[in-house]
């Protein structure tokens, strides 16, 4: 337990760790905000249809590329 506390204290006082933690937190907040905003778009039938067409085309293209090798 003593080693754990010493490592935790070392990490908490390290400015690099704090900076990366803040950047990571901001990134996760941006991802959640984007997902929340995109949630209103996904239920639209036209959007889902277009996504199905695009992903289907990509999968067929990948399959053709693999078959051509």
ZILINDA-V597769 format. One record per helix or strand of 3 or more residues. SS is the DSSP state (2 for helix, 1 for strand). FROM is the first residue (numbers start at 1). TO is the last residue. Records with the same first field share a line. If there is no record, write none. Layout:
# ZILINDA-V597769
SS->FROM-TO  FROM-TO
This chain:
# ZILINDA-V597769
2->2-12  15-42  45-68
